[in-house]
Structure formats: C-alpha cells, structure tokens
C-alpha cells in the first residue's frame, strides 16, 4: 500500500505533518515513506506480505 500523502498547510486542525517531510532531506523522506508503506500494509493487508517471499 502507499504511504500517507500530506499537503499544505503544515498544521491542520491541530495536527501536524511529520517533521521529516519538511526537512528537505530526500533520503530520509524516502525512508519514511517506505517505512510507512510497510507499516500500513502490515496493518491493513498482511496477506500481501505473507505471499511475498522476502517478507521475513
């Protein structure tokens, strides 16, 4: 599954976007997106990971 998508403003209804996304560090942003994508997949579609041979 995809990572969460955020837009401006950086704060909306008292909730802020993750600081890493406004840091400008593209390597850290890519790592955060990958981790969030994996977390959401594990949470919502564990069957997709179970079927993947590298999912250990």
C-alpha positions in Angstrom: 0.0 0.0 0.0 1.1 3.6 -0.5 2.4 5.9 2.2 0.3 8.7 3.6 0.1 11.8 1.5 0.2 15.3 3.0 -0.3 18.8 1.6 -0.2 22.3 3.0 -0.7 23.8 5.5 1.9 22.0 7.7 -0.7 22.1 10.5 -4.4 21.4 10.0 -7.0 21.2 12.7 -4.2 20.9 15.3 -2.5 18.0 13.6 1.0 18.5 12.1 2.6 16.6 9.3 5.7 14.6 10.2 8.8 16.8 10.5 10.8 14.6 8.2 8.6 15.6 5.3 9.5 19.3 5.6 13.2 18.6 6.4 14.3 18.7 2.7 16.4 15.5 3.2 15.2 13.4 0.4 16.9 10.2 1.6 15.1 10.4 5.0 11.8 11.3 3.3 12.2 8.2 1.0 13.0 6.0 4.1 10.0 7.4 6.0 7.7 6.8 3.0 8.9 3.2 2.7 8.5 2.5 6.4 5.0 4.0 6.4 4.1 2.0 3.4 5.3 -1.2 5.0 3.5 -0.4 8.3 0.2 0.3 6.6 0.5 -2.9 4.5 1.2 -4.9 7.7 -1.7 -3.3 9.4 -4.3 -3.4 6.7 -3.2 -6.2 4.2 -1.0 -8.7 6.0 -1.9 -11.2 3.3 0.1 -9.3 0.8 3.2 -9.6 2.9 2.6 -13.3 3.7 2.5 -14.0 0.0 5.8 -12.2 -0.7 8.9 -14.4 -0.5 11.1 -11.6 1.0 8.6 -10.6 3.7 10.5 -12.0 6.7 
